[in-house]
Amino acid sequence: MKKNLHPSNYRHVVFEDLNNGARILTRSTVATDETTKWDDGNEYPLVKVHITSFTHPFYTGEERVLDLEGRVDKFKARAAAGAAAKDKRVAAAQKAARRTAAKIEKAETVATANKTTNPKSGTPKATEAKA
């Protein structure tokens, strides 16, 4: 077995949840400069964390927004921008489809008009003029 594989500086440390103030006393090697007095009257190193099992929705069963750095807001803004861009693309595609349909309709109208007029003089054909 390898020697010095595991750290030797394990000590009791207090982890404090910044959301609700819950504190846990456990052993850790984490380095910190802050200390706190525990219920037993002893001083222990203190580590402040943003989320623990006391406040994490997976453990609490609650669905809450725990957004300290604006990640949820950024995600919602990106999602809204993506939806707006998609709507804009759909509108542009519909506009292009309407233009294409109008061009086809105009071309058919012109083709129909050309069939009924004499291509050289632009006057109606003799056979159709009698009708």
N, CA, C and O atoms as a GROMACS GRO file, in nm:
protein
  524
    1MET      N    1   0.083  -0.117   0.000
    1MET     CA    2   0.000   0.000   0.000
    1MET      C    3   0.088   0.124   0.000
    1MET      O    4   0.193   0.127   0.065
    2LYS      N    5   0.046   0.228  -0.074
    2LYS     CA    6   0.126   0.350  -0.083
    2LYS      C    7   0.124   0.425   0.050
    2LYS      O    8   0.023   0.432   0.120
    3LYS      N    9   0.238   0.480   0.081
    3LYS     CA   10   0.247   0.561   0.202
    3LYS      C   11   0.214   0.706   0.167
    3LYS      O   12   0.235   0.749   0.054
    4ASN      N   13   0.164   0.781   0.265
    4ASN     CA   14   0.130   0.924   0.251
    4ASN      C   15   0.028   0.949   0.140
    4ASN      O   16   0.030   1.054   0.076
    5LEU      N   17  -0.058   0.853   0.118
    5LEU     CA   18  -0.161   0.869   0.016
    5LEU      C   19  -0.274   0.959   0.066
    5LEU      O   20  -0.325   1.042  -0.009
    6HIS      N   21  -0.312   0.943   0.190
    6HIS     CA   22  -0.420   1.023   0.248
    6HIS      C   23  -0.364   1.138   0.329
    6HIS      O   24  -0.258   1.125   0.391
    7PRO      N   25  -0.433   1.253   0.330
    7PRO     CA   26  -0.384   1.366   0.408
    7PRO      C   27  -0.387   1.335   0.558
    7PRO      O   28  -0.470   1.258   0.606
    8SER      N   29  -0.295   1.396   0.628
    8SER     CA   30  -0.286   1.371   0.772
    8SER      C   31  -0.338   1.488   0.855
    8SER      O   32  -0.334   1.484   0.978
    9ASN      N   33  -0.386   1.593   0.789
    9ASN     CA   34  -0.428   1.712   0.864
    9ASN      C   35  -0.580   1.720   0.880
    9ASN      O   36  -0.637   1.829   0.873
   10TYR      N   37  -0.646   1.607   0.902
   10TYR     CA   38  -0.788   1.609   0.930
   10TYR      C   39  -0.811   1.672   1.066
   10TYR      O   40  -0.740   1.645   1.162
   11ARG      N   41  -0.913   1.757   1.072
   11ARG     CA   42  -0.950   1.821   1.199
   11ARG      C   43  -1.099   1.850   1.195
   11ARG      O   44  -1.160   1.846   1.088
   12HIS      N   45  -1.157   1.881   1.309
   12HIS     CA   46  -1.298   1.918   1.312
   12HIS      C   47  -1.316   2.057   1.254
   12HIS      O   48  -1.241   2.149   1.286
   13VAL      N   49  -1.417   2.070   1.165
   13VAL     CA   50  -1.446   2.197   1.098
   13VAL      C   51  -1.598   2.217   1.099
   13VAL      O   52  -1.674   2.121   1.088
   14VAL      N   53  -1.640   2.343   1.114
   14VAL     CA   54  -1.782   2.376   1.109
   14VAL      C   55  -1.812   2.433   0.970
   14VAL      O   56  -1.748   2.528   0.927
   15PHE      N   57  -1.911   2.375   0.902
   15PHE     CA   58  -1.961   2.428   0.774
   15PHE      C   59  -2.093   2.498   0.801
   15PHE      O   60  -2.185   2.440   0.858
   16GLU      N   61  -2.102   2.623   0.759
   16GLU     CA   62  -2.222   2.702   0.782
   16GLU      C   63  -2.290   2.733   0.649
   16GLU      O   64  -2.227   2.782   0.556
   17ASP      N   65  -2.421   2.702   0.641
   17ASP     CA   66  -2.501   2.731   0.522
   17ASP      C   67  -2.542   2.878   0.528
   17ASP      O   68  -2.603   2.922   0.625
   18LEU      N   69  -2.509   2.954   0.424
   18LEU     CA   70  -2.539   3.097   0.423
   18LEU      C   71  -2.687   3.125   0.396
   18LEU      O   72  -2.734   3.235   0.422
   19ASN      N   73  -2.762   3.027   0.345
   19ASN     CA   74  -2.903   3.050   0.316
   19ASN      C   75  -2.990   3.049   0.441
   19ASN      O   76  -3.079   3.132   0.455
   20ASN      N   77  -2.964   2.957   0.532
   20ASN     CA   78  -3.050   2.949   0.650
   20ASN      C   79  -2.972   2.944   0.782
   20ASN      O   80  -3.033   2.934   0.888
   21GLY      N   81  -2.842   2.952   0.776
   21GLY     CA   82  -2.762   2.954   0.898
   21GLY      C   83  -2.737   2.818   0.962
   21GLY      O   84  -2.679   2.811   1.070
   22ALA      N   85  -2.779   2.710   0.898
   22ALA     CA   86  -2.757   2.576   0.953
   22ALA      C   87  -2.607   2.548   0.957
   22ALA      O   88  -2.532   2.588   0.868
   23ARG      N   89  -2.564   2.478   1.062
   23ARG     CA   90  -2.421   2.450   1.080
   23ARG      C   91  -2.401   2.301   1.101
   23ARG      O   92  -2.482   2.234   1.165
   24ILE      N   93  -2.290   2.250   1.045
   24ILE     CA   94  -2.255   2.109   1.056
   24ILE      C   95  -2.112   2.100   1.108
   24ILE      O   96  -2.023   2.168   1.056
   25LEU      N   97  -2.089   2.018   1.207
   25LEU     CA   98  -1.955   1.993   1.258
   25LEU      C   99  -1.910   1.858   1.202
   25LEU      O  100  -1.975   1.756   1.225
   26THR      N  101  -1.801   1.858   1.130
   26THR     CA  102  -1.751   1.736   1.069
   26THR      C  103  -1.599   1.746   1.060
   26THR      O  104  -1.541   1.848   1.097
   27ARG      N  105  -1.536   1.641   1.011
   27ARG     CA  106  -1.391   1.643   0.993
   27ARG      C  107  -1.359   1.677   0.849
   27ARG      O  108  -1.426   1.631   0.757
   28SER      N  109  -1.255   1.759   0.831
   28SER     CA  110  -1.217   1.801   0.697
   28SER      C  111  -1.072   1.848   0.697
   28SER      O  112  -1.013   1.872   0.802
   29THR      N  113  -1.017   1.863   0.576
   29THR     CA  114  -0.882   1.917   0.561
   29THR      C  115  -0.885   2.057   0.501
   29THR      O  116  -0.780   2.113   0.469
   30VAL      N  117  -1.003   2.113   0.484
   30VAL     CA  118  -1.017   2.243   0.420
   30VAL      C  119  -0.946   2.351   0.503
   30VAL      O  120  -0.948   2.350   0.626
   31ALA      N  121  -0.882   2.445   0.431
   31ALA     CA  122  -0.810   2.553   0.499
   31ALA      C  123  -0.900   2.675   0.510
   31ALA      O  124  -0.965   2.714   0.413
   32THR      N  125  -0.904   2.736   0.627
   32THR     CA  126  -0.984   2.856   0.649
   32THR      C  127  -0.922   2.939   0.760
   32THR      O  128  -0.853   2.887   0.848
   33ASP      N  129  -0.948   3.070   0.755
   33ASP     CA  130  -0.895   3.161   0.857
   33ASP      C  131  -0.997   3.194   0.964
   33ASP      O  132  -0.961   3.237   1.074
   34GLU      N  133  -1.125   3.174   0.934
   34GLU     CA  134  -1.231   3.207   1.028
   34GLU      C  135  -1.251   3.094   1.129
   34GLU      O  136  -1.226   2.977   1.100
   35THR      N  137  -1.295   3.133   1.247
   35THR     CA  138  -1.327   3.034   1.350
   35THR      C  139  -1.462   3.069   1.411
   35THR      O  140  -1.509   3.182   1.401
   36THR      N  141  -1.523   2.970   1.475
   36THR     CA  142  -1.651   2.991   1.542
   36THR      C  143  -1.657   2.903   1.666
   36THR      O  144  -1.586   2.803   1.677
   37LYS      N  145  -1.741   2.942   1.759
   37LYS     CA  146  -1.759   2.864   1.881
   37LYS      C  147  -1.876   2.769   1.858
   37LYS      O  148  -1.985   2.812   1.820
   38TRP      N  149  -1.853   2.640   1.882
   38TRP     CA  150  -1.955   2.538   1.865
   38TRP      C  151  -2.033   2.521   1.993
   38TRP      O  152  -1.996   2.577   2.097
   39ASP      N  153  -2.140   2.442   1.988
   39ASP     CA  154  -2.228   2.422   2.104
   39ASP      C  155  -2.154   2.364   2.224
   39ASP      O  156  -2.196   2.386   2.338
   40ASP      N  157  -2.047   2.290   2.201
   40ASP     CA  158  -1.974   2.229   2.311
   40ASP      C  159  -1.876   2.327   2.377
   40ASP      O  160  -1.807   2.291   2.472
   41GLY      N  161  -1.870   2.451   2.326
   41GLY     CA  162  -1.784   2.553   2.385
   41GLY      C  163  -1.646   2.562   2.322
   41GLY      O  164  -1.570   2.653   2.355
   42ASN      N  165  -1.611   2.474   2.234
   42ASN     CA  166  -1.480   2.475   2.168
   42ASN      C  167  -1.483   2.563   2.043
   42ASN      O  168  -1.588   2.582   1.982
   43GLU      N  169  -1.365   2.616   2.007
   43GLU     CA  170  -1.348   2.694   1.884
   43GLU      C  171  -1.309   2.599   1.771
   43GLU      O  172  -1.220   2.515   1.787
   44TYR      N  173  -1.376   2.612   1.657
   44TYR     CA  174  -1.346   2.531   1.540
   44TYR      C  175  -1.331   2.621   1.418
   44TYR      O  176  -1.390   2.729   1.413
   45PRO      N  177  -1.254   2.577   1.318
   45PRO     CA  178  -1.246   2.653   1.193
   45PRO      C  179  -1.385   2.658   1.128
   45PRO      O  180  -1.462   2.562   1.139
   46LEU      N  181  -1.417   2.770   1.062
   46LEU     CA  182  -1.548   2.790   1.002
   46LEU      C  183  -1.535   2.804   0.850
   46LEU      O  184  -1.453   2.881   0.800
   47VAL      N  185  -1.618   2.729   0.778
   47VAL     CA  186  -1.625   2.739   0.633
   47VAL      C  187  -1.769   2.776   0.598
   47VAL      O  188  -1.863   2.706   0.636
   48LYS      N  189  -1.786   2.887   0.524
   48LYS     CA  190  -1.920   2.931   0.483
   48LYS      C  191  -1.945   2.881   0.341
   48LYS      O  192  -1.864   2.902   0.251
   49VAL      N  193  -2.062   2.815   0.323
   49VAL     CA  194  -2.098   2.761   0.192
   49VAL      C  195  -2.236   2.814   0.153
   49VAL      O  196  -2.318   2.847   0.239
   50HIS      N  197  -2.260   2.822   0.022
   50HIS     CA  198  -2.386   2.876  -0.028
   50HIS      C  199  -2.501   2.777  -0.018
   50HIS      O  200  -2.616   2.818  -0.003
   51ILE      N  201  -2.473   2.650  -0.027
   51ILE     CA  202  -2.580   2.551  -0.027
   51ILE      C  203  -2.532   2.422   0.039
   51ILE      O  204  -2.419   2.378   0.018
   52THR      N  205  -2.619   2.363   0.117
   52THR     CA  206  -2.590   2.235   0.182
   52THR      C  207  -2.712   2.146   0.168
   52THR      O  208  -2.809   2.182   0.101
   53SER      N  209  -2.708   2.031   0.230
   53SER     CA  210  -2.823   1.941   0.225
   53SER      C  211  -2.942   2.000   0.300
   53SER      O  212  -3.055   1.954   0.282
   54PHE      N  213  -2.920   2.101   0.384
   54PHE     CA  214  -3.031   2.164   0.455
   54PHE      C  215  -3.114   2.252   0.361
   54PHE      O  216  -3.233   2.271   0.386
   55THR      N  217  -3.054   2.304   0.255
   55THR     CA  218  -3.126   2.395   0.167
   55THR      C  219  -3.134   2.349   0.023
   55THR      O  220  -3.204   2.412  -0.057
   56HIS      N  221  -3.066   2.243  -0.014
   56HIS     CA  222  -3.070   2.197  -0.153
   56HIS      C  223  -3.207   2.135  -0.182
   56HIS      O  224  -3.254   2.051  -0.105
   57PRO      N  225  -3.272   2.174  -0.293
   57PRO     CA  226  -3.406   2.123  -0.324
   57PRO      C  227  -3.414   1.971  -0.335
   57PRO      O  228  -3.519   1.913  -0.307
   58PHE      N  229  -3.307   1.906  -0.374
   58PHE     CA  230  -3.309   1.760  -0.383
   58PHE      C  231  -3.334   1.698  -0.246
   58PHE      O  232  -3.407   1.599  -0.234
   59TYR      N  233  -3.275   1.754  -0.144
   59TYR     CA  234  -3.288   1.698  -0.009
   59TYR      C  235  -3.410   1.751   0.065
   59TYR      O  236  -3.467   1.680   0.149
   60THR      N  237  -3.451   1.875   0.035
   60THR     CA  238  -3.563   1.935   0.108
   60THR      C  239  -3.697   1.902   0.045
   60THR      O  240  -3.800   1.910   0.112
   61GLY      N  241  -3.697   1.866  -0.084
   61GLY     CA  242  -3.823   1.839  -0.153
   61GLY      C  243  -3.893   1.965  -0.200
   61GLY      O  244  -4.000   1.958  -0.260
   62GLU      N  245  -3.835   2.080  -0.173
   62GLU     CA  246  -3.891   2.207  -0.215
   62GLU      C  247  -3.831   2.247  -0.349
   62GLU      O  248  -3.719   2.210  -0.383
   63GLU      N  249  -3.910   2.324  -0.424
   63GLU     CA  250  -3.854   2.380  -0.546
   63GLU      C  251  -3.841   2.529  -0.523
   63GLU      O  252  -3.940   2.601  -0.521
   64ARG      N  253  -3.718   2.575  -0.506
   64ARG     CA  254  -3.693   2.717  -0.486
   64ARG      C  255  -3.581   2.759  -0.577
   64ARG      O  256  -3.501   2.677  -0.624
   65VAL      N  257  -3.576   2.885  -0.602
   65VAL     CA  258  -3.469   2.939  -0.684
   65VAL      C  259  -3.358   2.982  -0.589
   65VAL      O  260  -3.375   3.074  -0.510
   66LEU      N  261  -3.244   2.916  -0.598
   66LEU     CA  262  -3.128   2.950  -0.518
   66LEU      C  263  -3.023   3.007  -0.612
   66LEU      O  264  -2.925   2.942  -0.646
   67ASP      N  265  -3.046   3.130  -0.652
   67ASP     CA  266  -2.962   3.190  -0.754
   67ASP      C  267  -2.882   3.304  -0.695
   67ASP      O  268  -2.936   3.413  -0.673
   68LEU      N  269  -2.756   3.281  -0.670
   68LEU     CA  270  -2.672   3.384  -0.612
   68LEU      C  271  -2.593   3.460  -0.716
   68LEU      O  272  -2.554   3.574  -0.693
   69GLU      N  273  -2.570   3.399  -0.830
   69GLU     CA  274  -2.486   3.464  -0.932
   69GLU      C  275  -2.564   3.501  -1.057
   69GLU      O  276  -2.503   3.534  -1.158
   70GLY      N  277  -2.698   3.496  -1.054
   70GLY     CA  278  -2.777   3.536  -1.169
   70GLY      C  279  -2.784   3.432  -1.279
   70GLY      O  280  -2.818   3.466  -1.393
   71ARG      N  281  -2.752   3.309  -1.249
   71ARG     CA  282  -2.752   3.205  -1.353
   71ARG      C  283  -2.891   3.179  -1.407
   71ARG      O  284  -2.909   3.160  -1.527
   72VAL      N  285  -2.991   3.178  -1.319
   72VAL     CA  286  -3.127   3.153  -1.364
   72VAL      C  287  -3.175   3.268  -1.453
   72VAL      O  288  -3.237   3.245  -1.556
   73ASP      N  289  -3.145   3.392  -1.411
   73ASP     CA  290  -3.184   3.508  -1.491
   73ASP      C  291  -3.116   3.506  -1.627
   73ASP      O  292  -3.178   3.537  -1.729
   74LYS      N  293  -2.989   3.470  -1.629
   74LYS     CA  294  -2.917   3.461  -1.757
   74LYS      C  295  -2.978   3.355  -1.846
   74LYS      O  296  -2.994   3.376  -1.966
   75PHE      N  297  -3.013   3.240  -1.788
   75PHE     CA  298  -3.074   3.133  -1.866
   75PHE      C  299  -3.209   3.177  -1.922
   75PHE      O  300  -3.238   3.154  -2.039
   76LYS      N  301  -3.290   3.240  -1.838
   76LYS     CA  302  -3.421   3.287  -1.884
   76LYS      C  303  -3.406   3.391  -1.994
   76LYS      O  304  -3.483   3.391  -2.090
   77ALA      N  305  -3.308   3.479  -1.982
   77ALA     CA  306  -3.285   3.581  -2.086
   77ALA      C  307  -3.242   3.515  -2.216
   77ALA      O  308  -3.288   3.553  -2.323
   78ARG      N  309  -3.153   3.414  -2.208
   78ARG     CA  310  -3.111   3.343  -2.329
   78ARG      C  311  -3.228   3.270  -2.392
   78ARG      O  312  -3.242   3.269  -2.514
   79ALA      N  313  -3.312   3.208  -2.310
   79ALA     CA  314  -3.428   3.136  -2.362
   79ALA      C  315  -3.525   3.232  -2.429
   79ALA      O  316  -3.578   3.201  -2.536
   80ALA      N  317  -3.548   3.349  -2.369
   80ALA     CA  318  -3.638   3.448  -2.428
   80ALA      C  319  -3.580   3.501  -2.559
   80ALA      O  320  -3.653   3.519  -2.657
   81ALA      N  321  -3.450   3.526  -2.562
   81ALA     CA  322  -3.385   3.574  -2.684
   81ALA      C  323  -3.393   3.468  -2.794
   81ALA      O  324  -3.416   3.501  -2.910
   82GLY      N  325  -3.375   3.343  -2.758
   82GLY     CA  326  -3.385   3.234  -2.855
   82GLY      C  327  -3.526   3.222  -2.910
   82GLY      O  328  -3.543   3.201  -3.030
   83ALA      N  329  -3.627   3.236  -2.824
   83ALA     CA  330  -3.766   3.230  -2.870
   83ALA      C  331  -3.798   3.347  -2.962
   83ALA      O  332  -3.867   3.330  -3.062
   84ALA      N  333  -3.747   3.466  -2.927
   84ALA     CA  334  -3.770   3.584  -3.012
   84ALA      C  335  -3.703   3.566  -3.148
   84ALA      O  336  -3.760   3.602  -3.251
   85ALA      N  337  -3.582   3.513  -3.149
   85ALA     CA  338  -3.511   3.490  -3.275
   85ALA      C  339  -3.585   3.386  -3.359
   85ALA      O  340  -3.594   3.399  -3.481
   86LYS      N  341  -3.638   3.283  -3.294
   86LYS     CA  342  -3.712   3.180  -3.366
   86LYS      C  343  -3.838   3.241  -3.428
   86LYS      O  344  -3.871   3.213  -3.543
   87ASP      N  345  -3.909   3.323  -3.351
   87ASP     CA  346  -4.029   3.388  -3.403
   87ASP      C  347  -3.995   3.478  -3.521
   87ASP      O  348  -4.070   3.484  -3.619
   88LYS      N  349  -3.883   3.548  -3.512
   88LYS     CA  350  -3.840   3.635  -3.620
   88LYS      C  351  -3.808   3.554  -3.746
   88LYS      O  352  -3.845   3.594  -3.857
   89ARG      N  353  -3.740   3.439  -3.729
   89ARG     CA  354  -3.710   3.354  -3.844
   89ARG      C  355  -3.836   3.298  -3.907
   89ARG      O  356  -3.847   3.290  -4.029
   90VAL      N  357  -3.933   3.258  -3.823
   90VAL     CA  358  -4.060   3.205  -3.874
   90VAL      C  359  -4.133   3.313  -3.953
   90VAL      O  360  -4.187   3.287  -4.060
   91ALA      N  361  -4.136   3.436  -3.899
   91ALA     CA  362  -4.203   3.546  -3.968
   91ALA      C  363  -4.134   3.576  -4.100
   91ALA      O  364  -4.202   3.601  -4.200
   92ALA      N  365  -4.002   3.574  -4.103
   92ALA     CA  366  -3.928   3.599  -4.227
   92ALA      C  367  -3.956   3.488  -4.329
   92ALA      O  368  -3.970   3.517  -4.448
   93ALA      N  369  -3.964   3.364  -4.284
   93ALA     CA  370  -3.992   3.253  -4.375
   93ALA      C  371  -4.134   3.265  -4.431
   93ALA      O  372  -4.156   3.238  -4.549
   94GLN      N  373  -4.229   3.305  -4.348
   94GLN     CA  374  -4.366   3.322  -4.395
   94GLN      C  375  -4.374   3.437  -4.496
   94GLN      O  376  -4.444   3.426  -4.597
   95LYS      N  377  -4.302   3.544  -4.470
   95LYS     CA  378  -4.300   3.658  -4.561
   95LYS      C  379  -4.239   3.616  -4.696
   95LYS      O  380  -4.290   3.653  -4.801
   96ALA      N  381  -4.131   3.539  -4.691
   96ALA     CA  382  -4.067   3.492  -4.813
   96ALA      C  383  -4.161   3.398  -4.889
   96ALA      O  384  -4.167   3.403  -5.012
   97ALA      N  385  -4.234   3.315  -4.818
   97ALA     CA  386  -4.329   3.224  -4.882
   97ALA      C  387  -4.442   3.303  -4.948
   97ALA      O  388  -4.484   3.269  -5.059
   98ARG      N  389  -4.492   3.408  -4.882
   98ARG     CA  390  -4.596   3.492  -4.941
   98ARG      C  391  -4.544   3.563  -5.067
   98ARG      O  392  -4.615   3.571  -5.167
   99ARG      N  393  -4.421   3.613  -5.061
   99ARG     CA  394  -4.362   3.679  -5.178
   99ARG      C  395  -4.347   3.581  -5.294
   99ARG      O  396  -4.380   3.614  -5.408
  100THR      N  397  -4.299   3.461  -5.265
  100THR     CA  398  -4.284   3.359  -5.369
  100THR      C  399  -4.420   3.324  -5.430
  100THR      O  400  -4.432   3.312  -5.552
  101ALA      N  401  -4.521   3.307  -5.346
  101ALA     CA  402  -4.655   3.276  -5.396
  101ALA      C  403  -4.708   3.390  -5.481
  101ALA      O  404  -4.771   3.366  -5.584
  102ALA      N  405  -4.684   3.515  -5.439
  102ALA     CA  406  -4.728   3.630  -5.517
  102ALA      C  407  -4.656   3.636  -5.652
  102ALA      O  408  -4.719   3.667  -5.753
  103LYS      N  409  -4.527   3.606  -5.654
  103LYS     CA  410  -4.452   3.606  -5.780
  103LYS      C  411  -4.504   3.497  -5.874
  103LYS      O  412  -4.518   3.520  -5.994
  104ILE      N  413  -4.533   3.380  -5.818
  104ILE     CA  414  -4.585   3.270  -5.899
  104ILE      C  415  -4.722   3.308  -5.956
  104ILE      O  416  -4.750   3.286  -6.074
  105GLU      N  417  -4.805   3.366  -5.872
  105GLU     CA  418  -4.938   3.408  -5.916
  105GLU      C  419  -4.928   3.515  -6.024
  105GLU      O  420  -5.002   3.510  -6.123
  106LYS      N  421  -4.837   3.610  -6.007
  106LYS     CA  422  -4.817   3.716  -6.107
  106LYS      C  423  -4.766   3.655  -6.237
  106LYS      O  424  -4.810   3.694  -6.345
  107ALA      N  425  -4.673   3.561  -6.229
  107ALA     CA  426  -4.619   3.496  -6.348
  107ALA      C  427  -4.728   3.419  -6.421
  107ALA      O  428  -4.732   3.418  -6.544
  108GLU      N  429  -4.816   3.352  -6.346
  108GLU     CA  430  -4.926   3.280  -6.408
  108GLU      C  431  -5.023   3.376  -6.475
  108GLU      O  432  -5.075   3.346  -6.583
  109THR      N  433  -5.048   3.490  -6.412
  109THR     CA  434  -5.137   3.590  -6.469
  109THR      C  435  -5.079   3.646  -6.598
  109THR      O  436  -5.150   3.661  -6.697
  110VAL      N  437  -4.949   3.676  -6.596
  110VAL     CA  438  -4.881   3.727  -6.714
  110VAL      C  439  -4.881   3.620  -6.824
  110VAL      O  440  -4.902   3.653  -6.940
  111ALA      N  441  -4.858   3.496  -6.789
  111ALA     CA  442  -4.857   3.387  -6.888
  111ALA      C  443  -4.995   3.371  -6.949
  111ALA      O  444  -5.007   3.350  -7.069
  112THR      N  445  -5.099   3.380  -6.868
  112THR     CA  446  -5.235   3.369  -6.919
  112THR      C  447  -5.266   3.487  -7.010
  112THR      O  448  -5.330   3.469  -7.114
  113ALA      N  449  -5.223   3.606  -6.973
  113ALA     CA  450  -5.246   3.725  -7.055
  113ALA      C  451  -5.170   3.714  -7.187
  113ALA      O  452  -5.220   3.757  -7.290
  114ASN      N  453  -5.051   3.658  -7.185
  114ASN     CA  454  -4.971   3.642  -7.306
  114ASN      C  455  -5.035   3.541  -7.402
  114ASN      O  456  -5.021   3.554  -7.523
  115LYS      N  457  -5.103   3.443  -7.349
  115LYS     CA  458  -5.169   3.344  -7.434
  115LYS      C  459  -5.286   3.407  -7.509
  115LYS      O  460  -5.317   3.366  -7.621
  116THR      N  461  -5.351   3.505  -7.450
  116THR     CA  462  -5.470   3.566  -7.511
  116THR      C  463  -5.435   3.683  -7.601
  116THR      O  464  -5.523   3.730  -7.674
  117THR      N  465  -5.311   3.733  -7.600
  117THR     CA  466  -5.272   3.845  -7.686
  117THR      C  467  -5.174   3.798  -7.790
  117THR      O  468  -5.104   3.699  -7.770
  118ASN      N  469  -5.168   3.871  -7.903
  118ASN     CA  470  -5.073   3.841  -8.010
  118ASN      C  471  -4.936   3.887  -7.964
  118ASN      O  472  -4.920   4.005  -7.931
  119PRO      N  473  -4.838   3.800  -7.960
  119PRO     CA  474  -4.707   3.838  -7.908
  119PRO      C  475  -4.640   3.946  -7.992
  119PRO      O  476  -4.559   4.021  -7.938
  120LYS      N  477  -4.671   3.959  -8.121
  120LYS     CA  478  -4.604   4.060  -8.204
  120LYS      C  479  -4.666   4.198  -8.185
  120LYS      O  480  -4.593   4.296  -8.170
  121SER      N  481  -4.798   4.207  -8.186
  121SER     CA  482  -4.860   4.338  -8.181
  121SER      C  483  -4.917   4.373  -8.045
  121SER      O  484  -4.942   4.490  -8.017
  122GLY      N  485  -4.938   4.274  -7.959
  122GLY     CA  486  -4.995   4.300  -7.829
  122GLY      C  487  -5.146   4.310  -7.834
  122GLY      O  488  -5.209   4.341  -7.733
  123THR      N  489  -5.206   4.286  -7.950
  123THR     CA  490  -5.352   4.290  -7.964
  123THR      C  491  -5.408   4.151  -7.944
  123THR      O  492  -5.337   4.051  -7.958
  124PRO      N  493  -5.537   4.143  -7.913
  124PRO     CA  494  -5.596   4.010  -7.896
  124PRO      C  495  -5.587   3.930  -8.024
  124PRO      O  496  -5.593   3.986  -8.134
  125LYS      N  497  -5.573   3.799  -8.012
  125LYS     CA  498  -5.565   3.710  -8.127
  125LYS      C  499  -5.698   3.712  -8.201
  125LYS      O  500  -5.803   3.738  -8.143
  126ALA      N  501  -5.690   3.685  -8.332
  126ALA     CA  502  -5.809   3.693  -8.416
  126ALA      C  503  -5.913   3.591  -8.374
  126ALA      O  504  -6.033   3.620  -8.377
  127THR      N  505  -5.871   3.473  -8.334
  127THR     CA  506  -5.966   3.369  -8.299
  127THR      C  507  -6.041   3.404  -8.172
  127THR      O  508  -6.159   3.373  -8.158
  128GLU      N  509  -5.973   3.468  -8.082
  128GLU     CA  510  -6.036   3.502  -7.956
  128GLU      C  511  -6.111   3.634  -7.964
  128GLU      O  512  -6.201   3.660  -7.885
  129ALA      N  513  -6.074   3.718  -8.063
  129ALA     CA  514  -6.141   3.847  -8.078
  129ALA      C  515  -6.283   3.826  -8.129
  129ALA      O  516  -6.372   3.906  -8.098
  130LYS      N  517  -6.307   3.720  -8.208
  130LYS     CA  518  -6.440   3.690  -8.260
  130LYS      C  519  -6.532   3.637  -8.151
  130LYS      O  520  -6.653   3.654  -8.159
  131ALA      N  521  -6.477   3.576  -8.055
  131ALA     CA  522  -6.558   3.515  -7.952
  131ALA      C  523  -6.620   3.612  -7.860
  131ALA      O  524  -6.692   3.573  -7.768
   0.00000   0.00000   0.00000
